[in-house]
C-alpha cells in the first residue's frame, strides 16, 4: 500500500471486509473519544488526544490490528485481551470477527486516562 493521504484514502484502498471492520472500529473509537483528532501516523489511521497518540489501527493481508500504544492496556484489561494479543502490544482480529465494541471502548478509556495523567 502506498502512503495514504488521509484516513478516507487508506480505508478506500482496502478490500470490502477489511474496510467494513475498520470503519466499525473507527466509529467505536470516535464514540469513546469524541474530542480526539484523526490523522495518519506510521502510514496507518490513528487518533490523537492532546497531541499524543491515542490508538492506531490497520489492515493487513490476513488480519486487522489495533495498536493501543500502551503496556498499561494489556496490564489492566488482562485476560479479556489474551485471545487477541500478538507480540507486545498488537491486538489482532479477523475482519469477519471484529473486536467487541465494549472492549474497544475500555481500551480507549484507559488510553485517555493515561494521556490525562501526563498533563
C-alpha distances in whole Angstrom, upper triangle without the diagonal:
4,7,8,12,13,13,14,11,9,11,11,8,9,12,15,17,14,14,18,18,16,18,21,20,19,23,25,23,24,28,28,28,28,29,25,23,19,17,13,14,12,9,10,13,16,20,23,26,29,26,25,22,23,20,17,15,11,10,10,11,14,15,14,16,18,19,22,22,26,28,31,29,29,33,34,32,33,33,32,28,29,28,24,24,22,23,24,23,20,21,19,20,19,18,21,23,22,24,27,27,30,28,26,28,30,27,27,31,31,28,30,33,32,31,34,36,34,36
4,6,9,12,13,14,10,9,12,12,9,12,15,18,20,17,16,20,20,18,19,23,22,21,24,26,24,25,29,29,28,29,28,25,22,19,16,12,13,12,8,11,13,17,20,22,26,28,25,24,22,23,21,17,16,13,13,13,15,18,18,17,18,20,20,23,23,27,29,32,30,31,34,35,34,35,36,34,31,32,31,27,27,25,25,26,24,22,23,22,23,22,21,25,26,25,26,29,29,32,31,27,30,32,29,28,31,32,29,30,34,32,31,34,36,34,35
4,7,9,11,12,9,8,12,13,11,13,17,19,21,18,17,20,20,17,19,22,21,19,22,24,22,23,27,27,25,26,25,22,19,16,13,9,10,9,6,9,11,14,17,19,23,24,21,21,19,21,19,15,15,13,14,14,16,20,19,18,18,19,18,21,21,25,27,30,28,29,33,33,32,34,35,33,30,31,30,27,26,24,24,25,23,21,22,22,23,23,22,25,27,25,26,29,28,31,29,26,28,30,27,26,29,29,26,27,31,29,27,31,33,31,32
4,6,7,9,6,5,9,10,9,11,15,17,19,16,14,18,18,15,16,19,18,16,19,22,20,20,24,25,23,23,23,20,17,13,10,8,10,10,7,8,9,12,15,17,21,23,20,20,18,19,17,14,13,12,13,14,17,20,19,17,17,18,18,21,21,24,28,29,28,29,32,33,31,33,34,32,29,31,30,26,26,25,25,26,23,21,22,21,22,22,20,24,25,23,24,27,26,29,28,24,26,28,25,24,27,28,25,26,29,28,26,29,32,30,31
4,7,8,6,7,11,11,11,14,18,19,21,19,16,19,20,17,17,20,20,17,20,22,20,20,23,25,23,22,22,19,15,12,9,8,11,12,9,10,10,13,15,17,20,22,19,20,18,20,18,15,16,15,16,18,20,23,22,20,20,20,20,22,22,26,29,31,29,31,34,34,33,35,37,34,31,33,33,29,29,28,28,28,26,24,24,24,25,25,23,26,28,25,26,29,27,30,29,25,27,29,27,24,28,29,26,26,30,29,26,29,32,30,30
4,5,5,6,9,10,11,13,17,18,19,17,14,17,18,14,14,17,16,14,16,19,17,16,20,21,19,19,18,16,12,9,7,6,10,12,9,9,8,10,12,14,18,20,17,18,16,17,16,13,13,13,15,18,20,23,21,18,18,18,18,20,21,24,28,29,27,29,32,32,31,33,34,32,29,31,31,27,27,27,27,27,24,22,23,23,23,23,21,24,25,22,23,26,24,27,26,22,23,26,24,21,25,26,23,23,27,26,24,27,29,28,28
4,5,5,6,9,10,11,15,15,17,14,11,13,14,11,10,13,13,10,12,15,14,13,17,18,17,16,17,14,11,8,7,6,10,12,10,8,5,8,10,13,16,19,17,17,15,15,14,11,10,10,12,15,18,20,18,15,15,15,16,17,19,22,25,26,24,26,29,29,28,30,31,28,26,28,27,24,24,24,25,25,22,20,20,20,20,20,18,21,22,19,20,22,20,23,22,19,20,23,21,19,22,23,21,21,25,24,23,25,28,27,27
4,5,5,6,9,10,13,14,15,13,10,12,14,11,10,13,14,11,13,16,15,14,18,20,19,18,19,16,14,10,10,10,14,16,13,11,9,12,13,16,19,22,20,21,19,19,17,14,13,13,14,17,19,21,19,17,17,17,19,21,22,25,29,30,27,29,32,32,30,32,33,30,28,30,29,26,27,26,28,28,25,23,22,21,21,21,18,21,22,19,21,23,21,24,24,21,22,25,23,21,24,26,24,24,28,28,26,28,31,30,30
4,5,5,6,9,13,14,16,14,11,14,16,13,12,16,16,14,16,19,18,18,21,23,22,21,22,19,16,13,11,10,14,15,11,11,10,13,16,18,22,24,22,22,20,21,18,15,14,13,13,16,18,20,19,17,18,18,20,22,23,27,30,31,29,30,34,34,32,34,35,32,29,32,30,27,27,27,28,28,26,23,23,22,22,21,19,22,23,21,23,25,24,27,27,23,25,28,25,24,27,29,26,26,30,30,28,30,33,32,32
4,6,6,7,11,12,14,11,9,12,13,10,11,14,14,12,15,18,17,17,20,22,21,21,21,19,16,12,11,9,12,12,9,8,7,11,14,17,21,23,21,21,18,18,16,13,11,9,9,12,14,17,16,13,14,15,16,19,20,24,27,28,26,27,31,31,29,31,31,29,26,28,27,23,24,23,24,25,22,19,19,18,18,18,16,19,20,18,20,23,22,25,24,21,23,25,23,21,25,26,24,25,28,28,26,29,31,30,31
4,5,5,9,9,11,8,6,9,10,8,8,11,12,10,13,15,15,16,18,20,20,20,21,19,17,13,13,11,14,15,12,10,9,12,15,18,21,24,23,22,19,19,16,13,11,9,9,12,14,16,14,12,14,14,17,19,21,24,27,28,26,27,30,30,28,30,30,27,25,27,25,22,23,23,24,25,22,19,19,17,17,16,13,16,18,16,18,20,19,23,22,19,21,24,22,21,24,26,24,24,28,28,27,29,32,31,32
4,6,8,9,12,10,7,10,12,11,10,14,15,14,16,19,19,18,21,23,23,23,24,22,19,16,15,14,17,18,14,13,12,16,18,21,24,27,26,26,23,23,20,17,15,13,12,14,15,17,17,15,17,18,20,23,25,28,31,32,29,31,34,34,32,33,34,31,28,30,28,25,26,26,28,29,26,23,22,21,20,18,15,18,20,18,21,23,22,26,26,22,24,27,26,24,28,29,27,28,32,32,30,33,36,35,35
4,7,9,12,10,8,12,14,12,13,16,17,16,18,21,21,21,24,26,25,25,26,24,21,18,16,14,17,17,13,12,13,16,19,22,26,29,27,26,23,23,21,17,15,12,10,12,13,15,15,14,16,18,20,23,24,28,30,32,30,30,34,34,32,33,34,31,28,30,28,25,26,25,26,28,25,22,22,20,19,18,15,18,20,19,21,24,24,27,27,24,26,29,27,26,29,30,28,29,33,32,31,34,37,36,36
4,6,8,6,5,9,10,10,11,14,14,14,17,19,19,20,23,24,24,25,26,24,22,18,17,15,17,17,14,12,12,16,19,22,26,29,27,26,23,23,19,16,13,10,8,9,10,12,12,11,14,16,18,21,23,26,29,30,28,28,32,32,29,31,31,28,25,27,25,21,23,22,24,26,23,20,19,17,16,14,11,14,17,16,18,21,21,25,24,21,24,26,24,24,28,29,27,28,32,31,30,33,36,35,36
4,6,6,6,9,10,11,12,14,15,16,18,20,21,22,24,26,26,27,29,26,25,21,21,19,21,20,17,16,16,19,22,26,29,32,30,29,26,25,22,19,15,12,9,10,10,11,12,12,15,17,20,23,26,29,30,32,29,29,33,33,30,31,31,28,26,27,24,22,23,23,25,27,25,21,20,17,15,13,10,12,15,15,18,21,22,25,24,22,25,28,26,26,29,31,29,31,34,34,33,36,38,38,39
4,6,5,6,9,10,10,12,14,15,16,18,20,21,22,24,25,26,28,26,25,21,21,20,22,22,19,17,17,20,22,26,29,32,31,30,27,26,22,19,16,14,11,13,13,13,13,13,16,18,21,24,26,29,31,32,29,30,33,33,30,31,31,28,26,27,24,22,24,24,27,28,26,22,21,18,16,13,9,11,14,14,17,19,20,24,23,21,24,27,25,25,29,30,29,30,33,34,33,36,38,38,39
4,5,5,6,9,10,11,12,14,16,17,19,20,22,23,24,25,28,25,25,22,22,21,22,22,20,17,17,19,22,25,28,32,31,29,26,24,21,18,15,13,10,12,11,11,10,10,14,16,19,22,25,27,29,30,27,27,30,30,27,28,27,24,22,24,21,18,21,21,24,26,23,20,18,15,12,9,6,7,10,10,14,16,17,21,20,19,22,24,23,23,27,28,27,29,32,32,32,34,37,37,38
4,5,5,6,8,10,10,12,14,15,16,18,20,21,22,23,25,23,22,19,19,17,19,19,16,14,13,16,18,22,25,29,27,26,22,21,18,15,11,9,6,8,9,9,8,7,10,13,16,19,21,24,26,27,24,24,28,28,25,26,25,23,20,22,19,16,19,18,21,23,20,17,15,12,10,8,5,8,10,10,13,16,16,20,19,17,20,22,21,21,24,25,24,26,29,29,29,32,34,34,35
4,5,5,6,9,10,10,12,14,15,16,18,20,21,21,23,21,20,16,17,16,18,18,16,13,12,15,17,21,24,27,26,25,22,21,17,15,11,10,8,11,12,13,11,10,12,14,17,19,22,25,27,28,25,26,29,29,26,28,28,25,22,24,22,19,21,21,24,25,22,19,17,15,13,12,8,11,13,11,14,17,16,20,20,17,20,22,21,20,24,25,24,25,29,29,28,31,33,33,34
4,6,5,6,9,10,11,12,14,15,17,19,20,20,23,21,21,18,19,18,20,21,19,16,14,17,18,22,24,28,27,26,23,21,18,16,13,12,11,14,15,14,13,11,13,14,18,20,23,25,28,28,25,26,29,28,25,27,27,23,22,24,21,19,21,22,25,26,23,20,17,16,13,11,8,9,11,9,12,14,14,18,18,16,18,21,20,20,23,25,24,25,28,29,29,31,33,34,35
4,6,5,6,9,10,11,12,14,16,17,18,20,22,20,20,17,18,18,19,20,18,15,13,15,17,20,23,26,26,24,21,19,16,14,11,10,9,12,14,13,10,8,10,11,15,17,20,22,24,25,21,22,25,25,22,23,23,20,18,20,18,15,18,18,21,23,20,16,14,12,9,8,5,7,8,6,9,11,11,15,15,13,15,18,17,17,20,22,21,23,26,26,26,29,31,31,33
4,5,5,6,8,10,10,12,14,15,16,17,19,17,16,14,14,14,16,17,15,11,10,11,13,17,19,23,22,21,18,16,13,11,8,8,8,11,14,14,11,8,9,9,13,15,18,20,22,23,20,21,24,24,21,23,23,20,18,20,19,16,17,18,20,21,18,15,13,12,11,11,8,11,11,8,10,12,12,15,15,12,14,17,16,15,19,20,19,20,24,24,23,26,28,29,30
4,5,5,6,9,10,10,12,14,15,15,18,16,15,13,14,15,17,19,17,13,11,12,13,17,19,23,22,22,19,17,14,13,10,11,11,15,17,17,14,11,13,12,15,17,20,22,25,25,22,23,27,26,23,25,26,22,21,23,22,19,21,22,24,25,21,18,16,16,14,14,11,13,13,10,12,14,12,16,16,13,15,18,17,16,19,21,20,21,24,25,24,26,29,29,30
4,5,5,6,9,10,11,13,14,15,18,16,17,15,17,17,19,21,19,16,13,14,14,18,20,23,24,23,20,17,15,14,12,12,13,16,18,18,15,12,13,12,15,17,20,22,24,24,21,22,25,24,21,23,23,20,19,21,20,17,20,21,24,24,21,18,16,15,13,13,10,11,11,8,9,10,9,12,13,11,12,16,15,14,17,20,19,20,23,24,24,26,28,29,30
4,5,5,6,9,10,11,12,14,16,14,15,13,15,15,17,18,17,13,11,11,12,15,17,21,21,19,16,14,11,10,8,10,11,15,18,17,14,10,10,9,12,13,16,18,20,20,17,18,22,20,18,20,21,17,16,19,18,15,17,18,20,21,17,15,12,12,11,12,10,12,11,8,8,9,8,11,11,8,10,13,12,11,14,16,16,17,20,21,20,23,25,26,27
4,5,5,6,9,10,10,11,13,11,12,9,12,13,15,17,16,12,9,9,9,13,15,18,18,17,15,12,10,9,9,11,12,16,19,19,16,12,12,10,13,13,16,18,21,21,18,20,23,22,20,23,24,20,19,22,21,18,19,20,22,22,19,16,15,15,14,15,13,16,15,11,11,13,10,13,13,10,11,14,13,11,15,17,15,16,19,20,19,21,24,24,25
4,6,5,6,9,10,10,13,12,13,11,14,16,18,20,19,16,12,12,11,15,16,19,20,19,17,15,13,13,12,14,16,19,22,22,19,15,15,13,16,16,19,21,24,23,20,22,25,23,21,24,25,21,20,23,23,20,22,23,25,25,21,20,17,18,17,17,15,16,16,12,12,12,10,12,14,10,11,14,14,12,15,18,17,16,20,21,21,22,25,26,26
4,5,5,6,9,10,13,12,14,13,16,18,19,21,21,17,14,13,12,15,15,19,20,19,17,13,12,13,12,15,16,20,23,22,18,15,14,12,14,14,17,19,21,20,17,19,22,20,17,20,21,18,17,21,20,17,19,21,24,23,19,18,15,16,15,17,15,16,15,11,10,10,6,9,10,7,7,11,11,9,12,14,14,14,17,19,19,20,23,24,25
4,5,5,6,8,11,9,11,10,13,15,16,18,18,15,12,10,8,11,12,15,16,15,13,10,9,10,10,13,16,19,23,22,19,15,13,11,12,11,14,16,19,18,15,17,20,18,17,20,21,18,17,20,20,17,18,20,22,21,17,16,14,16,16,18,16,18,17,13,11,12,9,10,10,7,7,10,9,7,10,12,11,11,14,16,15,17,20,21,21
4,5,5,5,8,7,9,9,12,15,16,19,19,16,12,11,8,11,11,15,16,15,14,11,11,12,13,16,18,22,25,25,21,18,17,14,15,14,17,19,22,21,18,21,23,21,20,23,25,22,20,24,24,21,22,24,25,24,21,20,18,19,19,21,19,21,20,16,15,15,11,13,14,10,9,13,12,9,11,14,13,12,16,17,16,17,21,21,21
4,6,6,9,10,12,13,16,19,20,23,23,19,16,14,12,14,13,17,18,18,17,13,13,15,16,19,21,24,27,27,23,20,19,16,17,16,19,20,23,21,18,21,23,21,19,23,24,21,21,24,24,22,23,25,27,26,22,21,19,21,20,22,20,21,20,16,15,14,10,11,13,10,8,12,13,10,11,14,14,13,16,18,17,18,21,22,22
4,6,9,9,12,13,17,19,20,22,23,19,16,14,11,13,12,15,17,16,15,11,12,14,15,18,21,24,28,27,23,20,18,15,16,14,16,17,20,18,15,18,20,17,16,20,22,19,18,22,22,20,21,24,25,24,20,20,18,20,20,22,21,22,20,16,14,13,10,10,11,8,6,8,9,6,7,11,11,9,12,14,14,15,18,19,19
4,6,5,9,11,14,17,17,20,21,18,15,12,9,9,8,11,13,13,12,9,10,13,15,18,21,25,28,28,24,21,19,15,15,13,15,16,19,18,16,19,21,19,18,22,24,21,20,24,25,22,22,25,25,24,20,20,19,21,21,24,22,24,23,19,17,16,13,13,14,11,9,11,11,7,8,11,10,8,11,13,12,12,16,17,17
4,6,8,10,14,17,19,22,22,19,16,13,10,11,10,12,14,15,14,12,13,15,17,20,23,26,30,30,26,23,21,18,18,17,19,20,23,22,20,23,25,22,22,25,27,24,24,27,28,25,26,28,29,27,24,23,22,24,24,26,24,26,25,21,19,19,15,16,17,14,12,14,14,11,11,15,13,11,14,16,15,15,18,19,18
4,7,10,13,17,18,21,22,19,16,13,10,9,7,9,11,12,13,11,13,15,18,21,24,28,31,31,28,24,22,19,19,17,18,20,23,22,20,24,25,23,23,27,29,26,25,29,30,27,27,29,29,28,24,24,23,25,26,28,27,29,27,24,22,22,18,19,19,16,14,16,16,12,12,15,13,10,14,15,13,13,17,17,16
4,7,10,13,14,17,18,16,13,10,6,5,5,8,9,10,9,8,10,12,14,18,21,24,28,28,25,21,19,16,16,14,15,17,20,19,18,21,23,22,22,25,27,25,23,27,27,24,24,26,26,24,21,21,20,23,23,25,24,27,25,22,20,20,17,18,18,15,13,15,14,10,12,14,11,9,13,14,11,13,16,16,15
4,7,10,12,15,16,14,11,8,5,5,7,9,9,10,10,9,11,12,14,17,20,23,27,28,25,21,19,17,16,15,16,18,22,22,20,24,26,25,24,27,30,27,25,29,29,26,26,26,27,25,22,21,21,23,24,26,24,27,26,22,21,22,19,21,21,17,16,18,17,13,15,17,14,13,16,17,14,15,19,18,17
4,7,9,13,13,10,7,6,5,6,9,12,11,11,10,10,10,9,11,14,17,20,23,25,22,18,17,15,14,15,15,18,22,22,20,23,26,25,24,27,29,27,24,27,27,24,24,25,25,24,21,20,19,21,21,23,21,24,24,20,20,21,19,21,20,16,16,19,17,14,17,18,15,15,18,18,16,18,21,20,20
4,6,10,9,8,6,5,6,7,11,13,11,11,10,11,11,9,11,13,16,19,22,24,21,18,17,15,14,15,15,19,22,23,21,24,27,26,26,28,30,28,25,28,28,24,24,24,24,23,20,19,20,21,22,23,22,25,25,22,21,23,21,23,22,19,19,21,19,16,19,20,17,17,20,20,17,20,22,21,21
4,7,6,5,5,6,8,10,14,16,13,13,11,12,11,9,10,11,14,16,19,21,19,16,15,14,13,15,15,18,22,23,22,24,27,27,26,28,30,28,25,27,27,23,23,22,22,22,19,18,19,19,21,22,21,24,24,21,21,24,22,24,23,19,21,23,20,18,21,21,18,19,22,21,19,22,24,23,23
4,5,5,6,6,9,10,13,15,12,11,9,11,10,8,10,11,14,16,19,21,19,16,14,13,11,13,12,16,19,21,20,21,24,25,25,26,28,27,24,26,26,22,21,20,20,19,16,15,17,18,20,22,21,25,25,22,21,24,23,25,23,19,21,22,19,17,20,20,17,18,21,19,17,21,23,21,22
4,5,8,9,12,13,16,18,15,14,11,13,12,9,10,10,13,14,17,20,18,15,14,13,11,14,12,16,19,21,20,22,25,26,25,26,28,27,24,25,25,21,20,19,18,17,15,14,17,17,20,21,21,25,25,22,22,25,24,26,24,21,23,24,20,19,22,22,19,20,23,21,20,23,25,23,24
4,7,9,13,14,18,20,17,16,13,15,13,10,10,9,11,12,15,18,17,14,13,14,13,16,15,19,22,24,23,24,27,28,27,28,30,28,25,26,26,22,21,20,20,20,18,16,17,18,19,20,19,23,24,21,22,25,24,26,24,21,23,25,22,20,24,24,21,22,25,24,22,26,27,26,27
4,6,10,12,16,19,16,15,12,13,10,7,6,6,9,11,14,16,14,11,10,10,10,13,13,17,20,22,20,21,24,25,24,25,27,25,22,23,23,19,19,18,18,18,16,13,14,15,16,17,16,20,20,18,18,21,20,23,21,17,20,21,18,17,21,21,18,20,23,22,20,24,26,24,25
4,7,10,14,17,15,14,11,11,9,6,6,7,10,13,16,18,15,12,11,10,10,12,13,17,20,21,19,21,24,24,23,25,27,24,21,24,23,19,19,19,20,20,17,15,15,15,16,18,16,20,20,17,17,19,18,20,19,15,17,19,17,15,18,19,16,17,21,20,19,22,24,23,24
4,7,10,13,11,10,7,7,6,4,6,9,13,15,19,20,17,14,12,10,9,10,11,14,18,18,17,19,22,22,21,23,25,23,20,23,23,19,19,19,19,19,15,14,14,16,17,19,18,21,21,17,17,19,17,19,18,14,15,17,14,12,15,16,13,14,17,17,15,18,20,19,20
4,7,10,9,9,6,5,6,6,9,12,16,19,22,23,20,16,14,11,11,10,11,14,18,18,16,19,21,21,20,23,25,23,20,23,24,20,20,21,21,20,16,16,16,18,19,21,20,23,22,19,17,19,16,18,17,13,13,15,13,10,13,14,11,11,15,14,12,15,18,17,17
4,7,6,5,4,5,7,9,12,15,19,22,26,26,23,20,17,14,12,11,11,14,17,17,16,19,21,21,21,24,26,24,22,25,26,23,22,23,23,21,17,18,18,21,22,24,24,27,26,22,20,21,19,20,19,15,15,16,14,11,13,14,10,10,13,13,10,12,15,14,14
4,5,5,6,6,9,12,15,19,22,25,29,29,26,22,20,16,15,13,13,14,18,17,16,20,21,20,21,24,27,25,23,26,27,24,24,25,25,22,19,20,20,23,24,27,26,29,27,24,22,22,20,20,19,16,15,16,14,11,12,12,9,7,11,11,7,9,12,12,11
4,6,8,9,13,15,19,22,25,28,32,33,30,26,23,20,18,16,15,16,20,19,19,22,23,22,23,26,29,28,26,29,31,28,27,28,27,25,22,23,23,26,28,30,30,33,31,27,25,26,23,23,23,20,18,19,17,14,14,15,12,10,12,12,8,9,12,10,9
4,7,9,12,14,17,20,24,26,30,31,28,25,22,19,17,15,14,16,19,19,19,22,24,23,24,27,30,29,26,29,31,27,26,27,26,23,21,22,23,25,27,30,29,32,31,27,26,27,24,25,24,20,20,20,18,15,16,17,13,12,14,13,10,11,14,12,11
4,6,9,11,15,18,22,24,28,29,26,22,19,16,14,12,10,12,16,15,16,19,20,20,21,24,27,25,23,26,27,24,23,23,22,20,17,18,20,22,25,27,27,30,29,25,23,24,22,23,21,18,18,18,15,13,14,14,10,10,12,10,7,10,12,10,11
4,6,8,11,15,18,21,24,25,22,19,16,13,10,9,7,10,14,14,14,17,19,19,19,21,24,23,20,23,24,21,19,20,19,17,14,15,16,19,21,24,24,27,25,22,20,22,20,20,19,16,16,16,13,11,13,13,9,10,13,11,9,12,14,12,14
4,7,11,14,18,20,24,24,21,17,14,11,9,7,7,9,13,13,11,15,17,16,16,19,22,20,18,21,22,19,18,19,19,17,13,14,14,17,19,22,22,25,23,19,17,18,16,17,15,12,12,13,10,7,10,10,6,7,10,9,8,11,13,13,14
4,7,11,14,17,20,21,17,14,11,7,6,5,6,9,12,13,11,13,16,16,15,18,20,18,15,18,19,16,15,16,16,15,11,11,11,14,15,18,18,21,20,16,14,16,15,15,13,10,11,12,9,7,11,11,8,10,13,12,11,14,16,16,18
4,7,11,13,17,18,15,11,8,6,5,7,8,11,14,16,14,15,19,19,18,20,22,20,17,19,19,15,15,15,16,15,11,10,11,12,14,16,16,19,18,15,14,16,16,17,15,12,14,15,12,11,14,14,12,14,17,16,15,18,20,19,21
4,7,10,14,14,11,8,6,4,6,9,11,14,16,18,15,16,20,20,18,20,21,19,16,18,17,14,14,14,15,15,12,9,9,10,11,13,12,16,15,12,12,15,14,17,15,12,14,16,13,12,16,16,14,16,19,19,18,21,23,23,24
4,7,10,11,9,6,5,7,8,12,13,17,19,21,18,19,22,23,21,22,23,21,18,19,18,14,15,14,15,16,14,11,10,10,11,12,11,15,15,13,13,17,17,19,17,14,17,19,16,16,20,20,18,20,23,22,22,25,27,26,28
4,7,8,6,4,6,9,11,15,17,20,21,23,21,21,25,25,23,24,24,22,19,20,18,15,15,14,16,18,16,12,12,10,10,9,9,12,13,12,13,17,18,21,19,16,19,21,19,19,23,23,21,23,26,26,25,29,30,30,32
4,6,5,6,8,11,13,17,18,21,22,25,22,22,26,27,24,25,25,23,20,20,18,15,15,14,15,18,16,12,13,10,10,10,10,13,15,14,16,19,20,23,21,19,22,24,21,22,25,25,24,26,29,28,28,31,33,32,34
4,6,8,11,15,17,20,22,24,25,28,25,25,28,29,27,27,26,25,22,22,19,17,17,15,17,20,19,15,15,12,12,10,10,13,15,15,18,21,23,26,24,22,25,27,24,25,29,29,27,30,32,31,31,35,36,36,38
4,7,10,14,16,20,22,24,25,27,24,23,27,28,25,25,24,22,19,19,16,14,15,14,16,19,18,14,14,10,9,7,8,11,12,13,15,19,21,24,22,20,24,25,23,24,28,28,27,29,32,31,31,35,36,36,38
4,7,10,13,16,18,21,21,24,21,20,23,24,21,21,21,19,16,16,14,11,12,11,14,17,15,11,10,7,6,5,6,9,10,10,12,15,17,20,18,17,20,21,19,21,24,24,23,26,28,27,28,31,32,32,35
4,7,10,13,16,18,19,21,18,18,22,22,20,20,20,18,15,16,14,11,12,11,14,16,14,10,8,6,5,6,6,10,10,9,10,14,15,18,15,14,17,19,16,17,21,21,20,22,25,24,25,28,29,29,31
4,6,10,12,14,16,18,15,15,18,19,17,17,18,16,13,14,13,9,9,9,11,13,10,6,5,4,6,9,10,13,12,10,10,13,14,16,14,12,15,16,13,14,18,18,16,19,22,21,21,24,26,26,28
4,6,9,11,13,15,12,12,16,16,14,16,17,15,11,14,13,10,10,11,12,12,9,6,5,7,8,11,12,15,13,11,9,12,12,14,11,9,12,13,10,11,14,14,13,15,18,17,18,21,22,22,24
4,6,8,11,12,10,11,15,15,14,15,17,16,12,14,15,11,10,10,11,10,6,5,6,9,12,15,16,19,17,14,12,15,15,16,13,11,13,14,10,11,14,13,11,14,16,15,15,19,20,19,22
4,5,8,9,7,9,12,12,12,14,16,15,12,14,16,12,11,12,12,11,7,8,8,11,14,17,18,21,19,16,13,15,15,15,12,10,11,11,7,8,11,9,7,11,13,11,12,15,16,16,19
4,7,9,8,10,13,14,14,15,18,17,14,16,18,15,13,13,12,10,7,8,10,14,17,20,21,24,22,19,17,19,18,19,16,13,15,14,10,11,13,11,8,12,13,11,11,15,15,14,17
4,5,6,7,9,10,11,13,16,16,13,15,17,15,13,14,12,9,7,10,11,15,18,22,23,26,23,20,18,19,19,18,15,14,15,13,10,11,12,9,7,11,12,9,11,14,14,13,16
4,5,5,6,9,10,10,14,14,12,13,16,14,12,13,11,8,7,10,12,15,18,22,24,26,24,22,18,20,20,19,16,15,16,14,11,13,14,11,10,14,13,11,13,16,15,15,19
4,5,5,6,8,10,13,14,12,14,17,16,14,15,15,11,10,13,13,17,20,24,25,27,24,22,19,19,19,17,14,14,15,12,10,11,12,8,8,12,10,8,12,14,13,14,17
4,5,5,6,8,11,11,9,12,14,13,11,14,14,11,9,11,11,14,17,20,22,24,21,18,15,15,15,14,11,11,12,9,6,9,10,6,7,11,11,9,12,15,14,16,19
4,6,5,5,9,9,7,9,12,11,9,11,11,9,7,10,10,13,16,19,22,23,20,18,15,16,17,15,12,12,14,11,9,12,13,10,11,15,14,13,16,18,18,19,22
4,6,5,9,11,10,11,14,14,12,14,14,11,11,13,13,17,19,23,25,27,23,22,18,18,19,17,14,15,16,13,11,14,14,11,12,15,14,13,16,18,17,18,22
4,6,9,10,10,12,15,15,14,17,17,14,13,15,14,18,19,23,25,26,23,21,17,17,17,14,12,13,13,10,9,12,11,8,11,13,12,12,15,17,16,18,21
4,7,6,6,9,12,12,11,15,16,14,12,14,12,15,16,20,22,23,19,17,14,13,14,12,9,11,11,8,8,11,11,9,12,14,14,14,17,19,18,20,23
4,6,6,7,10,11,10,13,14,13,12,13,12,15,16,20,22,23,20,18,15,15,17,14,11,13,15,12,11,15,15,12,15,18,17,17,20,22,21,23,26
4,5,5,8,10,10,13,15,14,14,15,13,15,16,19,21,22,18,18,14,14,17,15,12,14,16,13,13,17,17,16,18,21,20,20,23,25,25,26,29
4,6,7,8,10,14,16,15,14,14,11,13,13,16,19,19,15,14,11,10,13,11,8,11,13,11,11,15,15,14,16,19,19,20,22,24,24,26,29
4,6,5,6,10,12,12,10,10,8,10,11,14,17,18,14,13,10,11,13,12,8,10,13,11,10,13,15,14,15,18,19,18,21,23,23,25,27
4,5,5,9,11,11,11,11,9,10,12,15,18,19,15,15,12,14,16,16,12,14,17,15,13,17,19,17,18,21,22,21,24,26,26,27,30
4,6,9,12,13,13,11,9,9,9,12,15,15,12,12,11,12,15,15,12,14,17,16,15,18,20,19,20,23,24,24,26,28,29,30,33
4,7,10,11,10,8,5,5,6,10,13,14,11,11,9,11,14,14,11,12,15,15,13,16,18,17,18,21,22,22,23,26,27,27,30
4,6,8,7,6,5,6,9,12,15,17,15,14,12,14,16,17,13,13,17,15,13,16,18,17,17,20,21,20,22,25,25,26,29
4,7,7,5,6,6,10,13,16,18,16,16,14,17,19,20,16,16,20,19,16,18,21,19,19,22,24,22,24,27,27,27,30
4,6,6,8,10,13,16,19,22,20,19,17,20,22,22,19,18,21,20,17,19,22,20,19,22,23,21,23,26,26,25,29
4,6,9,12,15,19,21,24,21,20,18,20,22,22,18,17,20,18,15,17,20,17,16,20,20,18,20,23,22,22,25
4,6,10,13,17,19,21,19,17,15,18,19,19,15,14,17,15,12,14,16,14,13,17,18,15,17,20,20,20,23
4,6,10,13,15,18,16,14,13,16,17,18,14,13,16,16,12,14,17,16,14,18,20,18,19,22,23,23,25
4,7,10,13,15,13,11,9,12,14,15,11,10,14,13,11,13,16,15,14,18,19,18,20,23,24,24,26
4,7,10,12,10,9,9,12,14,16,13,12,16,16,14,16,19,18,18,21,23,22,23,26,27,27,30
4,7,8,7,6,7,10,13,15,12,12,16,16,15,17,20,20,20,22,24,24,25,28,29,30,32
4,5,5,6,9,12,14,17,15,15,18,19,18,20,23,23,23,25,28,28,28,31,33,33,35
4,5,6,9,12,14,17,16,15,18,20,19,20,23,24,23,26,28,28,29,31,33,34,35
4,6,10,12,14,17,17,16,19,21,20,22,25,26,26,28,30,31,31,34,35,36,38
4,7,9,11,14,13,13,17,18,18,19,22,23,23,25,27,28,29,31,33,34,36
4,6,8,11,11,10,13,15,14,16,19,20,20,22,24,25,26,28,30,31,32
4,6,9,7,7,10,11,11,13,15,16,17,19,21,22,23,25,26,28,29
4,5,5,6,9,10,11,13,14,16,17,19,20,22,23,25,26,28,30
4,5,5,6,9,10,11,12,14,15,16,18,20,21,22,24,26,27
4,5,5,6,9,10,10,12,14,15,16,19,20,21,23,25,26
4,5,5,6,9,10,11,13,14,15,17,19,20,21,23,25
4,5,5,6,9,10,11,12,14,15,17,18,20,22,23
4,5,5,6,9,10,10,12,14,15,16,18,20,21
4,5,5,6,9,10,11,12,14,15,17,19,21
4,5,5,6,9,10,11,13,14,16,17,19
4,5,5,6,9,10,10,12,14,16,17
4,5,5,6,9,10,10,12,15,16
4,5,5,6,9,10,11,13,15
4,5,5,6,9,10,11,13
4,5,5,6,9,10,11
4,5,5,6,9,10
4,5,5,7,9
4,5,5,7
4,5,5
4,6
4
